[in-house]
Amino acid sequence: FDKNKKGTIFSVSDVFTVQGGSSSVKGKIITLEPSDKVKVNLKNKATFEIGDDLVANDDGINAPGLSVLENIANIIAGSDGEVWIVAPSSEQSGVAHCISFTKPMQISKISERKFSVDGSPADCVLAGIYDVMRSNKPDLILSGVNRGNNSADNSLYSGTIGAAIEGTIHKIKSIALSQYLGPRNIKNKDPFEAANYYGAEIIEKLLEYNEWGTGDYRVFY
C-alpha cells in the first residue's frame, strides 16, 4: 500500500485488515485511503525482497536497451539493493545460449558496478555470478532490453533469452525483456517507451506471483 497514493485498491478476495481511516467497500472492491493503517496478506502470492540485481544483454555494453534495463533494475532493487551490469563488449545477437569453451574471456571494469565481457550473454551471466559478484551472488538476473521482439522462432536464436536460461540453470530468478519494434514505434523519439513504462511493473508482478519451479528444473520469463 502506497501511503502517498490516494485510493490504492485491493480485491476483497485478498486477506487483509484495516484499522481506522476512511476505507470504503463497493461490491468486491475495497478502496484504501492514505489515512488507513493496513496489514495485507495476499493469497497465492509471496512478498518479495530483491537485494542485488545482475543485468546483462546481447546487444552489447553500449546498447540503449541496456540503459533502459538499468533504470528498471534500480526500481526493483530499491534503495537498499545494488544493480550490477555485466554485458558483452560487442554485439552478440543471435548467439542463443552458447558459452565459451575454447578461448579465455576478458572482463573489463568500466565503473564501480559495470563490467564488459569479451564473450556471449551466457558468458556474462557466468562471469557475473562466479567472478564479479562471487562474494554476494545476485537475487535476480535481468537480460535485455533487446532491440526487437524475441517471440516464436526468434527465441531459439536469442542471446537475451540465453542469458536468462543460464541464470535459471544456476537457480537464480531470471527474466528476459525484449522491445518489439515495428512501423508504429521504430521512429519514435523513445522506441523503448513501452519497456520504460511497463517493465518494472511486469517484473514486480512476476516476483509477486513467485512461480520459479523447484529442484533442477526451474522457470524463467
C-alpha positions, 0 to 999 in steps of 0.5 A: 500500500502506497501511503502517498497514493490516494485510493490504492485498491485491493480485491476483497478476495485478498486477506487483509485488515484495516484499522481506522481511516476512511476505507470504503467497500463497493461490491468486491472492491475495497478502496484504501485511503492514505489515512488507513493503517493496513496489514495485507496478506495476499493469497497465492502470492509471496512478498518479495525482497530483491537485494542485488540485481545482475543485468546483462544483454546481447546487444552489447555494453553500449546498447540503449536497451541496456540503459533502459534495463538499468533504470528498471533494475534500480526500481526493483532493487530499491534503495537498499539493493545494488544493480550490477551490469555485466554485458558483452563488449560487442554485439552478440545477437543471435548467439542463443545460449552458447558459452565459451569453451575454447578461448579465455574471456576478458572482463573489463571494469568500466565503473564501480558496478559495470563490467564488459565481457569479451564473450556471449550473454551466457558468458556474462551471466557466468562471469557475473555470478562466479567472478564479479559478484562471487562474494554476494551472488545476485537475487535476480538476473535481468537480460535485455532490453533487446532491440526487437521482439524475441517471440516464436522462432526468434527465441531459439536464436536469442542471446537475451533469452540465453542469458536468462536460461543460464541464470535459471540453470544456476537457480537464480530468478531470471527474466528476459525483456525484449522491445518489439519494434515495428512501423508504429514505434521504430521512429519514435523519439523513445522506441523503448517507451513501452519497456520504460513504462511497463517493465518494472511493473511486469517484473514486480508482478512476476516476483509477486506471483513467485512461480520459479519451479523447484529442484533442477528444473526451474522457470524463467520469463 
